[in-house]
Amino acid sequence: ASMRDPWSRFWSQLRYEMATCLVNAKALSLCVDGKFQMLGHYWSPTAHEDSILGVPGARLSESPVVYLDNYYTRVLVNRTDVDGPPLTWEDLDLAKALLTERFSAVVIAEDFAHSSLQLACSLGLDLEKAQPLLHTRIRPYSENEALMSGVPVDESELGEADVQGLRTKFVRNNKFDYTLYAHARMLAQRRLALCTQRRKDVSELRRDMPRQMVFQTTSTTSSIELTIDDLFGCNGGTLELDDKGQFMLYCPRNALQHSTSWWAGKGEDVAPKRKMGQPIPGKECWRSGFSWAVCCASSHGPKGNVDCWDGDFTHQRCCVY
């Protein structure tokens, strides 16, 4: 499998296959909103609707919306029916499992030279023959470039402020793909680490990669400027990589942020074990998004989450038997 940053993938596809979306910021806005048909022929001069979606009767999807609605996740779980039920977290879990169990290598475009070294173990890649290719960029669209002289290359050509807002909207709408992309990067690192243990030549090349072989991404899109707090609703949150290659999210939140969040943390304290028929502590406290885990978990300290309490509801009333 090969993956890249979802927005960079989408922007590249617009340039080469759906250039009408890049005529101006308004056109891009319509495409990010999935309103391709309002542009008429949304495809590029060098493309066609059938080359983008597939020939009738054997199409990937009936709508180009599939490319801006968690494309990677939908393809992996065979849910390219964008008019069907929305994706769920169970679909994301399945996509992660498939990526982990069914693919022998996961190559990350932004780290091509390093991540492609996995192929030495999974496919028996001959590193001596492969080295010259690890830094060679092949542009299959070179003949098309002459026909696309008016297509924007850089986001700034459409107005950085306008594109930034649309990019932010895209990221939020593609939370499954960004989660899957983070998983793919972690998986690539793990697979490469295991490969270096089996192959001394891979270990040496990884440790001392010649500078001319280090792949520099050719993406013309600027980096995503959303913060961890923007994405996960934290107060000073951070995303850290532990020594096992696992991404760990540290996300301090108040009660309101927790109750309206689109995600739930794993390993959070739950209410104490109860005897049969025994009510949860402070059962009258838990409404309007408040819960025992949000207000009483040990991680909040001896007096619980102070954002939960007022004159009527206290730690003593809600958390203590």
C-alpha positions as a printed Julia matrix, in Angstrom:
321×3 Matrix{Float64}:
   0.0    0.0     0.0
   1.12   3.55   -0.69
  -0.31   6.55    1.16
   0.28  10.26    1.45
  -1.18  13.17    3.36
  -4.91  13.18    2.41
  -5.07  16.87    1.5
  -1.9   16.63   -0.63
  -3.4   13.62   -2.39
  -6.65  15.5    -3.06
  -4.88  18.63   -4.32
  -2.71  16.58   -6.68
  -5.76  14.8    -8.03
  -7.51  18.11   -8.65
  -4.51  19.41  -10.61
  -4.22  16.41  -12.91
  -7.77  15.09  -13.17
 -10.22  17.77  -12.01
  -8.54  21.06  -12.9
 -11.85  22.9   -13.24
 -11.98  22.86   -9.44
  -8.89  25.09   -9.41
 -10.13  27.86  -11.69
 -10.59  30.06   -8.62
 -11.3   29.84   -4.88
 -15.07  29.69   -5.51
 -14.7   26.66   -7.76
 -12.48  24.98   -5.19
 -15.09  25.7    -2.52
 -17.77  23.96   -4.62
 -15.55  20.9    -5.05
 -14.63  20.69   -1.35
 -18.37  20.82   -0.65
 -18.93  17.97   -3.11
 -20.87  20.12   -5.6
 -18.86  19.06   -8.65
 -21.84  19.02  -10.99
 -22.33  22.77  -10.55
 -19.1   23.2   -12.51
 -20.38  21.2   -15.49
 -17.36  19.34  -16.88
 -15.31  19.25  -13.69
 -12.57  17.08  -15.21
  -9.28  18.3   -16.71
  -8.67  18.68  -20.47
  -6.44  15.59  -20.28
  -9.01  13.51  -18.36
 -12.59  12.31  -18.65
 -15.31  11.36  -16.18
 -14.78   7.7   -17.04
 -11.04   7.92  -16.39
 -11.74   9.43  -12.97
 -14.6    7.22  -11.78
 -14.22   4.2   -14.06
 -16.32   3.05  -16.99
 -20.09   2.73  -16.45
 -20.93  -0.6   -14.87
 -17.51  -0.97  -13.26
 -16.99   2.36  -11.53
 -15.22   2.93   -8.26
 -18.12   5.22   -7.36
 -20.89   7.09   -9.12
 -19.66  10.4    -7.72
 -16.28  12.13   -7.41
 -17.3   12.94   -3.82
 -15.63   9.66   -2.9
 -12.26  11.4    -3.33
 -12.98  14.04   -0.68
 -14.85  11.87    1.83
 -12.28   9.65    3.59
 -11.11   8.08    0.33
  -8.49   5.74    1.81
 -10.87   4.37    4.43
 -13.7    3.87    1.94
 -11.51   2.01   -0.55
 -10.09  -0.33    2.08
 -13.49  -1.32    3.5
 -15.23  -1.29    0.1
 -17.58   1.53    1.09
 -17.26   3.79   -1.94
 -21.05   4.27   -1.93
 -21.0    7.86   -0.73
 -24.8    8.03   -0.9
 -25.08   5.1     1.48
 -24.87   5.11    5.29
 -22.06   7.28    6.72
 -18.78   5.73    7.77
 -18.46   4.65   11.4
 -15.6    4.12   13.8
 -16.08   0.39   13.22
 -15.28   1.01    9.55
 -12.09   2.8    10.57
 -11.09  -0.08   12.86
 -11.65  -2.49    9.97
  -9.57  -0.33    7.62
  -6.7   -0.23   10.12
  -6.9   -4.01   10.56
  -6.85  -4.59    6.8
  -3.9   -2.27    6.35
  -2.05  -4.08    9.12
  -2.89  -7.67    8.22
  -3.33  -7.73    4.43
  -0.46  -5.53    3.22
   3.14  -6.68    3.48
   4.49  -3.12    3.17
   3.12   0.38    3.68
   5.06   3.04    1.78
   4.61   6.67    2.82
   5.05   9.1    -0.09
   6.47  11.85    2.13
   9.14   9.44    3.4
   9.57   7.35    0.27
  13.27   6.5     0.46
  13.11   5.22    4.03
   9.71   3.54    4.05
  10.3    1.73    0.74
  13.19  -0.14    2.41
  10.51  -2.41    3.89
  10.36  -4.07    0.47
  13.79  -5.58    1.08
  12.17  -7.88    3.64
   8.63  -8.26    2.34
   9.5   -8.75   -1.35
  13.23  -9.48   -1.29
  14.14  -6.14   -2.84
  17.73  -6.06   -4.12
  19.05  -2.9    -2.47
  22.06  -2.67   -4.76
  19.79  -2.43   -7.8
  17.16  -0.35   -6.02
  19.39   2.4    -4.61
  19.56   4.49   -7.81
  15.75   4.46   -8.0
  15.12   5.56   -4.44
  15.87   9.16   -5.41
  14.6    9.16   -8.99
  11.37  11.03   -9.59
   9.37   9.75  -12.48
   6.77  12.19  -13.78
   4.27  10.19  -15.88
   2.34  13.39  -16.59
   5.2   15.3   -18.21
   3.51  15.33  -21.64
   0.33  16.64  -20.04
   2.05  19.58  -18.39
   2.01  21.56  -21.65
  -1.79  21.3   -21.68
  -2.09  22.49  -18.07
  -0.15  25.73  -18.15
  -3.02  27.64  -16.57
  -3.68  25.21  -13.71
  -2.48  26.51  -10.32
   0.5   24.69   -8.89
   0.63  26.34   -5.49
  -2.26  27.08   -3.12
  -1.17  30.7    -2.86
  -2.3   31.22   -6.46
  -5.91  30.94   -5.29
  -5.4   33.04   -2.15
  -3.81  31.51    0.93
  -6.53  32.7     3.31
  -9.33  31.23    1.18
  -7.57  27.92    0.67
  -6.6   27.63    4.33
 -10.27  27.7     5.35
 -11.18  25.08    2.76
  -8.23  22.92    3.78
  -9.3   23.11    7.41
 -12.81  22.01    6.42
 -11.38  19.11    4.4
  -9.27  17.92    7.33
 -12.22  17.94    9.7
 -14.4   16.07    7.22
 -11.68  13.46    6.7
 -10.94  12.56   10.3
 -11.06   8.83    9.47
  -8.45   9.2     6.73
  -6.15  11.31    8.89
  -6.39   8.74   11.67
  -5.68   5.98    9.15
  -2.76   7.96    7.7
  -1.22   8.33   11.16
  -1.65   4.58   11.65
   0.01   3.94    8.28
   3.03   6.06    9.21
   3.38   4.21   12.49
   3.0    0.86   10.71
   5.69   1.81    8.17
   8.09   2.71   10.99
   7.43  -0.56   12.79
   7.83  -2.68    9.66
  11.08  -0.95    8.8
  12.39  -1.41   12.34
  11.68  -5.15   12.14
  13.31  -5.32    8.73
  16.51  -3.7    10.02
  16.74  -6.46   12.63
  16.66  -9.1     9.9
  18.77  -7.37    7.26
  22.09  -5.79    8.15
  22.29  -3.98    4.8
  18.89  -2.36    5.43
  19.99  -1.28    8.89
  23.18   0.29    7.53
  21.4    2.09    4.71
  18.66   3.36    7.0
  21.22   4.65    9.48
  23.42   6.3     6.87
  21.09   7.24    4.02
  23.02   9.16    1.35
  21.73  12.72    1.18
  20.93  12.53   -2.52
  18.62   9.58   -1.8
  16.47  11.32    0.77
  13.17  11.95   -0.97
  11.91  15.49   -0.76
   8.16  15.66   -1.25
   7.12  17.46   -4.41
   3.84  18.54   -2.87
   3.0   22.15   -3.58
   0.44  22.32   -0.81
   1.34  24.03    2.42
   1.33  22.08    5.64
  -1.85  21.64    7.63
  -2.05  24.44   10.15
  -4.63  22.87   12.45
  -3.4   22.3    15.98
  -4.0   19.27   18.18
  -6.47  21.4    20.11
  -8.35  22.23   16.88
  -8.65  18.59   15.86
  -9.41  16.97   19.2
 -10.89  19.77   21.31
  -8.1   19.88   23.9
  -6.58  22.56   26.1
  -2.86  22.37   25.38
  -2.97  18.88   23.89
   0.06  17.13   22.41
   0.67  14.1    20.17
   3.79  12.16   21.06
   5.49   9.05   19.7
   6.53   6.57   22.41
   9.46   4.16   22.27
   7.21   1.46   20.77
   6.22   3.62   17.81
   2.75   4.29   19.21
   1.22   7.74   18.91
  -0.08   8.9    22.3
  -2.57  11.75   22.54
  -2.5   13.88   25.69
  -5.67  15.94   25.65
  -6.74  17.92   28.75
 -10.44  18.78   28.42
 -13.13  20.32   30.55
 -16.53  18.74   31.08
 -18.22  20.57   28.21
 -15.46  19.67   25.75
 -15.62  16.05   26.86
 -19.39  15.82   26.53
 -19.45  17.3    23.0
 -16.36  15.48   21.73
 -16.45  13.26   18.62
 -14.02  10.81   20.23
 -13.54   9.01   23.53
 -10.26   8.22   25.2
  -9.22   4.68   25.95
  -8.25   3.66   29.43
 -10.31   6.35   31.11
 -11.48   5.56   34.59
 -14.95   4.12   34.8
 -17.3    4.15   37.75
 -16.34   1.86   40.66
 -17.59  -1.7    40.59
 -21.0   -2.05   42.17
 -22.97  -4.86   43.71
 -26.03  -6.06   41.88
 -28.78  -3.48   42.2
 -26.47  -0.82   43.63
 -26.81   2.51   41.74
 -23.88   4.37   40.27
 -22.49   7.01   42.63
 -24.38  10.29   42.26
 -26.77   8.92   39.65
 -28.76  12.17   39.76
 -25.64  14.08   38.66
 -25.13  12.48   35.28
 -27.06  14.36   32.65
 -26.41  17.12   30.11
 -23.2   15.43   28.97
 -21.68  14.98   32.43
 -20.54  11.51   33.47
 -18.63   9.8    36.26
 -15.53   9.45   34.02
 -15.61  13.14   33.11
 -16.05  14.42   36.66
 -14.82  11.8    39.11
 -11.96   9.91   37.43
  -8.81   9.7    39.54
  -6.86  11.6    36.9
  -8.71  14.77   37.99
  -7.25  14.65   41.48
  -8.8   14.18   44.94
 -11.6   16.71   44.33
 -12.47  15.58   40.81
 -12.93  17.83   37.8
 -13.62  21.26   39.29
 -15.42  22.31   36.09
 -18.22  19.9    37.0
 -19.17  21.41   40.34
 -21.48  24.21   41.38
 -23.66  24.95   44.41
 -25.85  21.87   43.9
 -23.45  19.34   42.47
 -20.27  18.62   44.42
 -17.56  16.0    44.48
 -18.92  14.63   47.75
 -22.44  14.27   46.37
 -21.6   12.87   42.95
 -18.41  10.84   43.37
 -18.42   9.33   46.87
 -20.59   6.4    47.95
